[in-house]
Structures are given as structure tokens and as C-alpha cells.
């Protein structure tokens, strides 16, 4: 069974037309804890693949609103234990890399996703995500990938850029572009499935 884990109801509306027999859709709510709990619920419910799709911020000024990407790796840019144990940004105690791998179908360009529990225009967040080679930013993906790795579960992600750093406020762009990028998400899902 495939389980779609999405953050918001507006994203779930884009997924519903593509649910197959036996598929489930879990709307997690925004943020890493919500996303992790929803992914684990789906896994405990019998999912054999977790699919996450939604809107993201773009960190590369060459990106455009509406660009579509698959995620090859996800990282928590706001996780930092360096002062305690000297690990690098995003590296959890039990790991030697900050990256959680995701499967890709290869129908869209591939990027690294940074997740944190902030929707912000703060330049430090952009710099931290960029230090980790991430060019996409959201508030859920890395938590989903983390849960999937711990459970040995396949995870795939599809993201549509709703706002681009350096082209106005991220929040303002998101609000302005939300409807058009949700439509772009819906149009992009069939090829990805």
C-alpha cells in the first residue's frame, strides 16, 4: 500500500484524484514532529512506500516559481549538536551524515531538501541550508525521510517551488503563488507516480 503524507489540506486536495485502490492519504499538519508522527502512523498501518509531495521554498536564485523537483536527499538544517559532540550541522548522534536518502523516479530534476521548523526569511536559515548543499527548503520532508530510514521504508518526494529566496519575501511570494503552484503540483503528480 502506498501512503501519501502531506502537510496541508490544500496539498491533499491535489493528491486525492490520484489515489489508487488501497492507497491512503495522511494530512500531517505543518512541522517536523507532525510529519514524523504521520509517517510512522502510515508505516504502522501497513504502508510499503511513503510518498510526500507539496510546496517548497527555492534557495537557488536561478530557480523559478513553479519549478518541479524530486528529492534525492533530505537534511534537517536546524538540527545542531556541534557544541555538545563536535558533529556537523544536521548530523544526529547515531549517524555520520546529515543526509537521509530518498528514492527518485527520475522524471524531474533532483535536488537536496533542507527541513526546519520555521517559515522564515532569515538569511541564517538560508545559509545553513546552503552549507548542506540544499537548494529546497520545507518544514516536513527531512522528518519523513528520517522516519522512513529508521523503519527501512522506501520514501519518495515531489516538490514544487512556491517562493524563491532573493526575489521578495518568502512569505509574500508563497501567499501570492500558492494557488498557481498547487495547480502545478497536481499537474506534476501523474508522471511522478
N, C-alpha and C positions, 0 to 999 in steps of 0.2 A: 504494500500500500504506500502510495506517495502522500506525504504530509506537507502542505504549504503552510509555512509560518510567516505571517506578515504582521507589521506593527500596527497599522491603522485600518479602520473600516473602509476608507476611501481606496486603499490599495487592495483590500479583499474584494471590492466590487469589480476590480479589473481581472481578478483571478477566477471568480465564480463561473464565467462562461466556459472555462477550460477544464473544469473538474471532471475527471473520468470516474467510472464506476469504482467504488471503494476508496477514492481519494478523500482526504479530509483537509479542512481549512481551519487553521487556528489563528485568531487575531490576538496577538500577544499584548498589545499596548506598547507604548514607547519606552525605550530604555533597555539596557543590557540585562538587568535582572528579570524583567518581564519576558524578554526574548529567550533567555536561558530556560526559564521555567516552562514556557510554551514548547520549546524544542524538546525538553525532557518529557513533557506530557505526551507529545506526539510519539516519541520513541517508546515510551511505556505503553502506549496504546496500540503498538504493533507496526509502526511505520518502518519501511525498509529504505526510505530515502527522504531526506528533508530538502525542500525547495523553498528558498527565500527570495522574494522579489520586492522591489519598491523603489522609492525615490532617494537620491543621494546628492550630496554636495560634491562638486568637482574642485579639485585643488590645483589642477594644471590650467594655467590661463589659455592654453591652446584648445581646451575643451569648449564645447558649446552646449547650451541648454538643449535637452532632447537627445544628446548622445547616449548610446546604449552600450553597456559593457557587461561581460561576465566577470566574476571574481575568481581569481586563482588562489589567492591567499588573503586572509584577514588578520588584523592585529588590533590589540587594544592600546591605543596611543595614550590613554590616560591611566594606564597601569604602570607603576614605577616603584620598585623596591631597591633601587640603587643605593640609597643611603643605609639600608639595612644589610645588604649582602653583596653589593657591587654588580648585580646583574644589570643588563642593559634595559633600556626603555621597552616596556611591553612584555618582558620576559617573566613568566611565572616561576615560582620556586622549583617546581618539579620538571622544568623544561630547560632546554638550552637554546631555544629560538623563540622569538616573539610571534612567529607566523603559524597560523592554523591553515592547513591546506584545504582547498575546495576543489571539487571535480568541475571540469568545464566540458561543454559540448563542442565548443569551437565555432559557433555560428556568429558570435560577436567578438569584437576586440576584448582582450583580457587585461585587467588591472588589479592592483592590490588595494584592498579596502581597509581603512582605519575606522574603528568604532570607539566612541566615548559617550559618556552620559551628559553631554552638553550640546545644545544647538546654539552656536556662538559664532561671532565674527572675530573672536580673539586671535590675534596673529600668532600667539604662542601655540595654540592648538594646531594651527596650520603648519607651523614649523615642526612641531613634534611629529605630526603625521607624515610630513615630508621627509624627516630624518629616517623614517621607517620605510621609505620608498613608496608610500601610499599616495595615490592620486585621486582616491574617492574617500568620502567620509560620511558615516551614518551613525546611528545610535544603537544598532542591534546586531549587525552581521557577525562581528567577531565573537560575540557571546554564543550565537547559534553554532558557529564553526567550532568553538571550544567544546561545547556540549557534545557535538557530533563526534569530534575526535576522541573524547573520553569514552564514548559509547561504541566506537568503531563503526559509526554510521556515515554513509555517503551523504554529502551536502553539496548542493549547487546553488549559486546566487546569480540573479539577473538584476541589474541596477540601471536606472535612467537618471541622468543628471538634471536636477531642477534648479540649481544655482551654482555659480562659478565664482570662486574666490578672486577678488580683484576687479570684478565687474559690477560693483554695487554691493549693498549689504546682502549677506546670505539670506537673512530672514525676509527682507523685502523682495528679493528675487524669487524665493520659494513661494511666497504668497501670490506673487504675480503670475508665476509659471505653473502653479500646481495643477490646474485643470488640463492644460495642454500636455504636460509631461505624464500625467496619469493616463491620458489617451494614448500617448506614445508607448507607455508601459503595456497597455492592453494589446496594442498592435504588435508588440515585440514578443509576446509570450508564445504564440504558436510555433514559431521557428525554434525557440529555445526548448520547448517540450519534446 
